[in-house]
Amino acid sequence: MALLSDIVSYTDDFLRIREVGDWDNALNGLQIENSGQVTRLGAAVDVSTRVLTEAAKRNVDLLIVHHGLFWPGLQPVRSALRRQLRLAFENDIALYSAHLPLDIHPKVGNNAELVAALGLKSAQQNCGASLPDATLPGVSQKRPTKISKICRASVPDAEPFLEEKGQPVGLKARASMPRSELIRKLRKALGGPVKVFNFGPKQTRTIGVVTGGAGSEIYRVAQENIDTFITGEAPHWAAVAAEELGMNLLLGGHYATEVFGVKALAAHLSKRFGIPWEFIDCPTGL
């Protein structure tokens, strides 16, 4: 068991909720509080009647979502919203939502998790051979420090790009691989189909990843010299644009590309606070 206030305070800081810009209707952070105790975490991409009903069945008392209650904007408490609030209140379910702060997080973010699943980024450390009497960088030469080995963090292949709401919201990686191999890896990572528009090179050079619905940004993405663009969904005209730009466009689904972050965040919080978690899978079909 953990205190809701402790989890919320930690998560706000961990995700930089108050620092990361977002659309107003995202309303990042705690959207519904419960009686104050948390015994089980639930993670879902979207909050909905289906998700809240399933959360109640599984005795979840803190639900973490990527898309919260207020995306439609200011609205009267009736119909679907009233039903959702009633489910939360009657079952003592707190609701925490994180949109762009979760998309862009370097450890548990949707982009970072998908890039890692594709093998485009490594958090491993490369360690050199044992070097007796080596001096650590930044340590005075007058006080040499003897170490058995020197470890240097490998330079990530992926770097942030595509500014939105005051910060980059995607990752791009310089990676040369057969396009067919990348598509195979993407299908495996998503566990489902990928809509493919093969208008770019058969051997990738620079891959851009922006989870969710970023297909309408294809022209801005092209300005980054990206030849293969991975996102969730796109408008009709983006397929035409991909051909005009000579770019590979891979659409994995809005929902499928955004399951990574809530899962990773829930697992992280579970480990830190010693409470179980589970994923509530309610695909939207998009």
Short mmCIF file of the C-alpha atoms (twelve columns), coordinates in Angstrom:
data_MODEL
# 
_entry.id   MODEL 
# 
loop_
_atom_site.group_PDB 
_atom_site.id 
_atom_site.type_symbol 
_atom_site.label_atom_id 
_atom_site.label_alt_id 
_atom_site.label_comp_id 
_atom_site.label_asym_id 
_atom_site.label_seq_id 
_atom_site.Cartn_x 
_atom_site.Cartn_y 
_atom_site.Cartn_z 
_atom_site.pdbx_PDB_model_num 
ATOM 1   C CA . MET A 1   0.000   0.000  0.000   1 
ATOM 2   C CA . ALA A 2   1.154   3.537  -0.780  1 
ATOM 3   C CA . LEU A 3   -0.191  7.031  -0.341  1 
ATOM 4   C CA . LEU A 4   -1.732  8.584  -3.433  1 
ATOM 5   C CA . SER A 5   -0.139  11.921 -2.546  1 
ATOM 6   C CA . ASP A 6   3.343   10.352 -2.497  1 
ATOM 7   C CA . ILE A 7   2.892   8.684  -5.886  1 
ATOM 8   C CA . VAL A 8   1.476   11.843 -7.458  1 
ATOM 9   C CA . SER A 9   4.233   14.055 -6.076  1 
ATOM 10  C CA . TYR A 10  6.935   11.683 -7.311  1 
ATOM 11  C CA . THR A 11  5.337   11.200 -10.751 1 
ATOM 12  C CA . ASP A 12  4.827   14.937 -11.263 1 
ATOM 13  C CA . ASP A 13  8.566   15.447 -10.706 1 
ATOM 14  C CA . PHE A 14  9.653   12.360 -12.644 1 
ATOM 15  C CA . LEU A 15  7.659   13.370 -15.745 1 
ATOM 16  C CA . ARG A 16  8.218   17.140 -15.266 1 
ATOM 17  C CA . ILE A 17  4.454   17.623 -15.443 1 
ATOM 18  C CA . ARG A 18  4.574   21.345 -14.652 1 
ATOM 19  C CA . GLU A 19  7.446   22.047 -17.043 1 
ATOM 20  C CA . VAL A 20  6.465   20.265 -20.257 1 
ATOM 21  C CA . GLY A 21  4.119   22.212 -22.521 1 
ATOM 22  C CA . ASP A 22  0.970   20.549 -23.828 1 
ATOM 23  C CA . TRP A 23  -2.495  21.252 -25.155 1 
ATOM 24  C CA . ASP A 24  -4.750  22.672 -22.451 1 
ATOM 25  C CA . ASN A 25  -7.255  19.836 -22.615 1 
ATOM 26  C CA . ALA A 26  -4.549  17.300 -21.756 1 
ATOM 27  C CA . LEU A 27  -4.768  18.503 -18.131 1 
ATOM 28  C CA . ASN A 28  -1.710  16.482 -17.163 1 
ATOM 29  C CA . GLY A 29  -1.391  15.143 -13.642 1 
ATOM 30  C CA . LEU A 30  -3.990  13.954 -11.151 1 
ATOM 31  C CA . GLN A 31  -7.459  14.357 -12.667 1 
ATOM 32  C CA . ILE A 32  -9.474  12.437 -10.045 1 
ATOM 33  C CA . GLU A 33  -8.371  11.723 -6.501  1 
ATOM 34  C CA . ASN A 34  -9.508  8.772  -4.403  1 
ATOM 35  C CA . SER A 35  -9.649  8.324  -0.627  1 
ATOM 36  C CA . GLY A 36  -5.864  8.491  -0.454  1 
ATOM 37  C CA . GLN A 37  -4.570  4.903  -0.529  1 
ATOM 38  C CA . VAL A 38  -3.211  2.933  -3.497  1 
ATOM 39  C CA . THR A 39  -2.947  -0.856 -3.476  1 
ATOM 40  C CA . ARG A 40  -2.963  -1.641 -7.201  1 
ATOM 41  C CA . LEU A 41  -1.965  0.336  -10.300 1 
ATOM 42  C CA . GLY A 42  -3.686  0.098  -13.643 1 
ATOM 43  C CA . ALA A 43  -2.313  1.390  -16.948 1 
ATOM 44  C CA . ALA A 44  -4.357  2.173  -20.060 1 
ATOM 45  C CA . VAL A 45  -3.917  4.327  -23.143 1 
ATOM 46  C CA . ASP A 46  -7.320  6.013  -22.779 1 
ATOM 47  C CA . VAL A 47  -9.811  6.529  -19.986 1 
ATOM 48  C CA . SER A 48  -13.288 5.302  -20.929 1 
ATOM 49  C CA . THR A 49  -16.288 3.553  -19.454 1 
ATOM 50  C CA . ARG A 50  -14.844 0.212  -20.614 1 
ATOM 51  C CA . VAL A 51  -11.477 0.904  -19.020 1 
ATOM 52  C CA . LEU A 52  -12.929 2.143  -15.725 1 
ATOM 53  C CA . THR A 53  -15.290 -0.840 -15.539 1 
ATOM 54  C CA . GLU A 54  -12.378 -3.217 -16.064 1 
ATOM 55  C CA . ALA A 55  -10.258 -1.307 -13.543 1 
ATOM 56  C CA . ALA A 56  -12.994 -1.710 -10.943 1 
ATOM 57  C CA . LYS A 57  -13.185 -5.468 -11.638 1 
ATOM 58  C CA . ARG A 58  -9.432  -5.758 -11.084 1 
ATOM 59  C CA . ASN A 59  -9.477  -3.687 -7.870  1 
ATOM 60  C CA . VAL A 60  -7.321  -0.959 -9.392  1 
ATOM 61  C CA . ASP A 61  -7.364  2.178  -7.266  1 
ATOM 62  C CA . LEU A 62  -4.950  4.311  -9.335  1 
ATOM 63  C CA . LEU A 63  -5.402  4.341  -13.095 1 
ATOM 64  C CA . ILE A 64  -2.640  5.862  -15.225 1 
ATOM 65  C CA . VAL A 65  -3.626  6.915  -18.745 1 
ATOM 66  C CA . HIS A 66  -2.139  8.757  -21.704 1 
ATOM 67  C CA . HIS A 67  -5.400  10.391 -22.803 1 
ATOM 68  C CA . GLY A 68  -7.457  11.722 -19.904 1 
ATOM 69  C CA . LEU A 69  -11.045 12.766 -19.326 1 
ATOM 70  C CA . PHE A 70  -10.984 16.262 -20.733 1 
ATOM 71  C CA . TRP A 71  -9.858  16.018 -24.363 1 
ATOM 72  C CA . PRO A 72  -13.332 17.133 -25.597 1 
ATOM 73  C CA . GLY A 73  -12.905 20.337 -23.594 1 
ATOM 74  C CA . LEU A 74  -15.297 21.991 -21.168 1 
ATOM 75  C CA . GLN A 75  -18.528 20.006 -21.038 1 
ATOM 76  C CA . PRO A 76  -21.505 19.438 -18.741 1 
ATOM 77  C CA . VAL A 77  -21.369 16.483 -16.357 1 
ATOM 78  C CA . ARG A 78  -23.892 14.230 -18.040 1 
ATOM 79  C CA . SER A 79  -24.027 11.162 -20.250 1 
ATOM 80  C CA . ALA A 80  -20.559 9.601  -20.771 1 
ATOM 81  C CA . LEU A 81  -18.685 11.976 -18.441 1 
ATOM 82  C CA . ARG A 82  -21.214 11.450 -15.642 1 
ATOM 83  C CA . ARG A 83  -20.966 7.673  -16.123 1 
ATOM 84  C CA . GLN A 84  -17.166 7.740  -16.001 1 
ATOM 85  C CA . LEU A 85  -17.062 9.925  -12.898 1 
ATOM 86  C CA . ARG A 86  -19.612 7.731  -11.151 1 
ATOM 87  C CA . LEU A 87  -17.512 4.630  -11.851 1 
ATOM 88  C CA . ALA A 88  -14.411 6.324  -10.467 1 
ATOM 89  C CA . PHE A 89  -16.126 7.662  -7.334  1 
ATOM 90  C CA . GLU A 90  -18.079 4.502  -6.513  1 
ATOM 91  C CA . ASN A 91  -14.982 2.309  -6.877  1 
ATOM 92  C CA . ASP A 92  -12.518 4.730  -5.270  1 
ATOM 93  C CA . ILE A 93  -10.375 4.961  -8.418  1 
ATOM 94  C CA . ALA A 94  -7.905  7.815  -8.770  1 
ATOM 95  C CA . LEU A 95  -7.018  8.923  -12.301 1 
ATOM 96  C CA . TYR A 96  -3.624  10.245 -13.402 1 
ATOM 97  C CA . SER A 97  -3.076  11.396 -16.984 1 
ATOM 98  C CA . ALA A 98  0.188   12.190 -18.792 1 
ATOM 99  C CA . HIS A 99  0.252   13.180 -22.468 1 
ATOM 100 C CA . LEU A 100 3.317   14.958 -23.900 1 
ATOM 101 C CA . PRO A 101 5.281   14.554 -20.644 1 
ATOM 102 C CA . LEU A 102 4.980   10.802 -21.194 1 
ATOM 103 C CA . ASP A 103 5.532   10.907 -24.954 1 
ATOM 104 C CA . ILE A 104 8.897   12.611 -24.598 1 
ATOM 105 C CA . HIS A 105 10.294  11.148 -21.379 1 
ATOM 106 C CA . PRO A 106 13.804  9.791  -22.071 1 
ATOM 107 C CA . LYS A 107 13.347  6.656  -19.939 1 
ATOM 108 C CA . VAL A 108 9.677   5.601  -19.958 1 
ATOM 109 C CA . GLY A 109 8.382   7.699  -22.860 1 
ATOM 110 C CA . ASN A 110 6.434   6.324  -25.813 1 
ATOM 111 C CA . ASN A 111 9.087   7.465  -28.292 1 
ATOM 112 C CA . ALA A 112 12.027  6.184  -26.241 1 
ATOM 113 C CA . GLU A 113 10.378  2.821  -25.602 1 
ATOM 114 C CA . LEU A 114 9.472   2.294  -29.264 1 
ATOM 115 C CA . VAL A 115 12.917  3.377  -30.452 1 
ATOM 116 C CA . ALA A 116 14.481  0.915  -28.005 1 
ATOM 117 C CA . ALA A 117 12.138  -1.864 -29.147 1 
ATOM 118 C CA . LEU A 118 13.349  -1.256 -32.705 1 
ATOM 119 C CA . GLY A 119 16.973  -1.525 -31.595 1 
ATOM 120 C CA . LEU A 120 17.765  2.058  -32.572 1 
ATOM 121 C CA . LYS A 121 18.987  3.162  -29.152 1 
ATOM 122 C CA . SER A 122 21.070  1.545  -26.474 1 
ATOM 123 C CA . ALA A 123 21.293  2.429  -22.806 1 
ATOM 124 C CA . GLN A 124 24.073  -0.108 -22.351 1 
ATOM 125 C CA . GLN A 125 27.483  0.934  -21.129 1 
ATOM 126 C CA . ASN A 126 30.648  0.068  -22.984 1 
ATOM 127 C CA . CYS A 127 33.433  -0.785 -20.621 1 
ATOM 128 C CA . GLY A 128 37.074  -0.694 -21.544 1 
ATOM 129 C CA . ALA A 129 39.809  -3.016 -20.330 1 
ATOM 130 C CA . SER A 130 41.301  -2.767 -16.856 1 
ATOM 131 C CA . LEU A 131 43.549  0.256  -16.548 1 
ATOM 132 C CA . PRO A 132 45.557  0.331  -13.302 1 
ATOM 133 C CA . ASP A 133 46.388  3.750  -11.884 1 
ATOM 134 C CA . ALA A 134 44.067  5.438  -14.365 1 
ATOM 135 C CA . THR A 135 42.903  8.924  -13.493 1 
ATOM 136 C CA . LEU A 136 39.220  9.624  -13.763 1 
ATOM 137 C CA . PRO A 137 38.192  12.593 -15.893 1 
ATOM 138 C CA . GLY A 138 37.757  15.713 -13.807 1 
ATOM 139 C CA . VAL A 139 39.877  14.416 -10.916 1 
ATOM 140 C CA . SER A 140 43.045  16.277 -10.042 1 
ATOM 141 C CA . GLN A 141 46.203  14.682 -11.374 1 
ATOM 142 C CA . LYS A 142 47.683  15.110 -7.901  1 
ATOM 143 C CA . ARG A 143 45.260  12.486 -6.571  1 
ATOM 144 C CA . PRO A 144 45.211  9.646  -9.112  1 
ATOM 145 C CA . THR A 145 42.394  7.180  -8.596  1 
ATOM 146 C CA . LYS A 146 43.065  3.536  -9.238  1 
ATOM 147 C CA . ILE A 147 40.204  1.831  -11.024 1 
ATOM 148 C CA . SER A 148 39.784  -1.614 -12.475 1 
ATOM 149 C CA . LYS A 149 38.024  -0.472 -15.607 1 
ATOM 150 C CA . ILE A 150 36.658  2.615  -17.293 1 
ATOM 151 C CA . CYS A 151 33.024  2.597  -18.392 1 
ATOM 152 C CA . ARG A 152 31.680  5.070  -20.869 1 
ATOM 153 C CA . ALA A 153 28.000  5.347  -21.629 1 
ATOM 154 C CA . SER A 154 27.446  4.643  -25.280 1 
ATOM 155 C CA . VAL A 155 26.254  7.618  -27.287 1 
ATOM 156 C CA . PRO A 156 22.554  7.108  -28.102 1 
ATOM 157 C CA . ASP A 157 21.790  6.685  -31.780 1 
ATOM 158 C CA . ALA A 158 18.564  8.669  -31.328 1 
ATOM 159 C CA . GLU A 159 18.208  12.387 -30.652 1 
ATOM 160 C CA . PRO A 160 15.182  14.648 -30.060 1 
ATOM 161 C CA . PHE A 161 13.602  16.570 -32.938 1 
ATOM 162 C CA . LEU A 162 10.340  18.222 -34.083 1 
ATOM 163 C CA . GLU A 163 9.490   21.016 -31.657 1 
ATOM 164 C CA . GLU A 164 5.921   21.295 -30.402 1 
ATOM 165 C CA . LYS A 165 4.592   23.239 -27.413 1 
ATOM 166 C CA . GLY A 166 8.098   24.352 -26.499 1 
ATOM 167 C CA . GLN A 167 10.017  21.074 -26.662 1 
ATOM 168 C CA . PRO A 168 10.960  18.366 -29.180 1 
ATOM 169 C CA . VAL A 169 8.316   15.645 -29.330 1 
ATOM 170 C CA . GLY A 170 10.037  13.021 -31.496 1 
ATOM 171 C CA . LEU A 171 13.258  11.050 -31.787 1 
ATOM 172 C CA . LYS A 172 15.377  10.606 -34.892 1 
ATOM 173 C CA . ALA A 173 18.088  8.041  -35.409 1 
ATOM 174 C CA . ARG A 174 20.771  7.623  -38.025 1 
ATOM 175 C CA . ALA A 175 20.426  3.966  -38.863 1 
ATOM 176 C CA . SER A 176 21.270  2.123  -42.052 1 
ATOM 177 C CA . MET A 177 19.166  -0.996 -42.418 1 
ATOM 178 C CA . PRO A 178 17.018  -2.624 -45.069 1 
ATOM 179 C CA . ARG A 179 13.557  -1.095 -45.072 1 
ATOM 180 C CA . SER A 180 12.061  -4.584 -44.992 1 
ATOM 181 C CA . GLU A 181 13.947  -5.370 -41.778 1 
ATOM 182 C CA . LEU A 182 12.715  -2.184 -40.103 1 
ATOM 183 C CA . ILE A 183 9.126   -3.008 -41.065 1 
ATOM 184 C CA . ARG A 184 9.526   -6.516 -39.654 1 
ATOM 185 C CA . LYS A 185 10.897  -5.125 -36.392 1 
ATOM 186 C CA . LEU A 186 8.093   -2.577 -36.166 1 
ATOM 187 C CA . ARG A 187 5.404   -5.206 -36.670 1 
ATOM 188 C CA . LYS A 188 6.996   -7.339 -33.981 1 
ATOM 189 C CA . ALA A 189 7.301   -4.427 -31.531 1 
ATOM 190 C CA . LEU A 190 3.668   -3.405 -32.052 1 
ATOM 191 C CA . GLY A 191 2.296   -6.922 -32.190 1 
ATOM 192 C CA . GLY A 192 0.141   -6.052 -35.157 1 
ATOM 193 C CA . PRO A 193 -0.081  -4.716 -38.708 1 
ATOM 194 C CA . VAL A 194 1.736   -1.693 -40.080 1 
ATOM 195 C CA . LYS A 195 0.428   0.415  -42.959 1 
ATOM 196 C CA . VAL A 196 3.402   0.901  -45.261 1 
ATOM 197 C CA . PHE A 197 3.987   3.560  -47.925 1 
ATOM 198 C CA . ASN A 198 7.257   2.607  -49.597 1 
ATOM 199 C CA . PHE A 199 8.190   5.852  -51.308 1 
ATOM 200 C CA . GLY A 200 11.642  6.275  -49.780 1 
ATOM 201 C CA . PRO A 201 14.949  4.406  -50.037 1 
ATOM 202 C CA . LYS A 202 15.104  0.638  -49.592 1 
ATOM 203 C CA . GLN A 203 18.052  1.177  -47.244 1 
ATOM 204 C CA . THR A 204 17.190  3.616  -44.483 1 
ATOM 205 C CA . ARG A 205 19.554  6.388  -43.466 1 
ATOM 206 C CA . THR A 206 17.671  8.524  -40.933 1 
ATOM 207 C CA . ILE A 207 14.540  7.293  -39.157 1 
ATOM 208 C CA . GLY A 208 12.098  9.589  -37.366 1 
ATOM 209 C CA . VAL A 209 9.748   8.322  -34.654 1 
ATOM 210 C CA . VAL A 210 6.793   10.300 -33.292 1 
ATOM 211 C CA . THR A 211 4.188   8.062  -31.666 1 
ATOM 212 C CA . GLY A 212 0.471   8.800  -31.881 1 
ATOM 213 C CA . GLY A 213 -1.071  10.950 -34.599 1 
ATOM 214 C CA . ALA A 214 1.831   12.915 -36.051 1 
ATOM 215 C CA . GLY A 215 1.347   12.123 -39.729 1 
ATOM 216 C CA . SER A 216 0.185   15.662 -40.458 1 
ATOM 217 C CA . GLU A 217 3.695   16.848 -39.551 1 
ATOM 218 C CA . ILE A 218 5.270   15.006 -42.479 1 
ATOM 219 C CA . TYR A 219 6.550   18.157 -44.204 1 
ATOM 220 C CA . ARG A 220 8.229   19.374 -41.009 1 
ATOM 221 C CA . VAL A 221 9.691   15.901 -40.524 1 
ATOM 222 C CA . ALA A 222 11.112  15.962 -44.065 1 
ATOM 223 C CA . GLN A 223 12.974  19.175 -43.234 1 
ATOM 224 C CA . GLU A 224 15.057  17.100 -40.781 1 
ATOM 225 C CA . ASN A 225 16.391  14.991 -43.691 1 
ATOM 226 C CA . ILE A 226 14.443  11.980 -42.448 1 
ATOM 227 C CA . ASP A 227 13.829  9.367  -45.142 1 
ATOM 228 C CA . THR A 228 11.701  6.975  -43.048 1 
ATOM 229 C CA . PHE A 229 8.956   8.304  -40.776 1 
ATOM 230 C CA . ILE A 230 7.271   6.108  -38.157 1 
ATOM 231 C CA . THR A 231 4.112   7.338  -36.474 1 
ATOM 232 C CA . GLY A 232 0.694   6.027  -35.492 1 
ATOM 233 C CA . GLU A 233 -1.749  7.578  -37.924 1 
ATOM 234 C CA . ALA A 234 -1.915  10.226 -40.637 1 
ATOM 235 C CA . PRO A 235 -4.480  12.133 -42.704 1 
ATOM 236 C CA . HIS A 236 -5.182  11.006 -46.265 1 
ATOM 237 C CA . TRP A 237 -3.069  13.727 -47.818 1 
ATOM 238 C CA . ALA A 238 0.035   12.568 -45.919 1 
ATOM 239 C CA . ALA A 239 0.244   9.477  -48.141 1 
ATOM 240 C CA . VAL A 240 0.403   11.747 -51.189 1 
ATOM 241 C CA . ALA A 241 2.981   13.910 -49.441 1 
ATOM 242 C CA . ALA A 242 5.139   10.869 -48.664 1 
ATOM 243 C CA . GLU A 243 5.322   10.062 -52.371 1 
ATOM 244 C CA . GLU A 244 6.100   13.655 -53.315 1 
ATOM 245 C CA . LEU A 245 8.824   13.821 -50.664 1 
ATOM 246 C CA . GLY A 246 10.340  10.433 -51.502 1 
ATOM 247 C CA . MET A 247 9.836   9.283  -47.924 1 
ATOM 248 C CA . ASN A 248 8.929   5.955  -46.378 1 
ATOM 249 C CA . LEU A 249 5.839   6.406  -44.190 1 
ATOM 250 C CA . LEU A 250 5.080   3.640  -41.675 1 
ATOM 251 C CA . LEU A 251 1.799   3.882  -39.745 1 
ATOM 252 C CA . GLY A 252 1.597   1.539  -36.765 1 
ATOM 253 C CA . GLY A 253 -1.678  2.798  -35.294 1 
ATOM 254 C CA . HIS A 254 -2.280  5.588  -32.799 1 
ATOM 255 C CA . TYR A 255 -3.212  3.178  -30.019 1 
ATOM 256 C CA . ALA A 256 -0.518  0.578  -30.713 1 
ATOM 257 C CA . THR A 257 2.315   3.117  -30.755 1 
ATOM 258 C CA . GLU A 258 1.220   4.571  -27.408 1 
ATOM 259 C CA . VAL A 259 0.875   1.506  -25.190 1 
ATOM 260 C CA . PHE A 260 4.584   1.656  -24.353 1 
ATOM 261 C CA . GLY A 261 4.660   4.694  -22.098 1 
ATOM 262 C CA . VAL A 262 1.849   3.842  -19.692 1 
ATOM 263 C CA . LYS A 263 3.207   0.317  -19.322 1 
ATOM 264 C CA . ALA A 264 6.735   1.522  -18.634 1 
ATOM 265 C CA . LEU A 265 5.578   4.213  -16.195 1 
ATOM 266 C CA . ALA A 266 3.337   1.800  -14.278 1 
ATOM 267 C CA . ALA A 267 6.170   -0.744 -14.057 1 
ATOM 268 C CA . HIS A 268 8.522   1.973  -12.802 1 
ATOM 269 C CA . LEU A 269 6.064   3.146  -10.126 1 
ATOM 270 C CA . SER A 270 5.290   -0.440 -9.146  1 
ATOM 271 C CA . LYS A 271 8.946   -1.100 -8.453  1 
ATOM 272 C CA . ARG A 272 9.472   2.154  -6.586  1 
ATOM 273 C CA . PHE A 273 6.393   1.940  -4.360  1 
ATOM 274 C CA . GLY A 274 6.112   -1.835 -4.035  1 
ATOM 275 C CA . ILE A 275 2.593   -2.214 -5.397  1 
ATOM 276 C CA . PRO A 276 1.384   -4.460 -8.254  1 
ATOM 277 C CA . TRP A 277 0.306   -3.156 -11.636 1 
ATOM 278 C CA . GLU A 278 -1.449  -4.441 -14.734 1 
ATOM 279 C CA . PHE A 279 -2.263  -3.229 -18.214 1 
ATOM 280 C CA . ILE A 280 -5.883  -2.749 -19.247 1 
ATOM 281 C CA . ASP A 281 -5.973  -3.303 -22.985 1 
ATOM 282 C CA . CYS A 282 -8.869  -1.572 -24.774 1 
ATOM 283 C CA . PRO A 283 -7.797  -0.963 -28.396 1 
ATOM 284 C CA . THR A 284 -9.624  1.786  -30.259 1 
ATOM 285 C CA . GLY A 285 -9.032  0.356  -33.717 1 
ATOM 286 C CA . LEU A 286 -7.090  3.447  -34.784 1 
# 
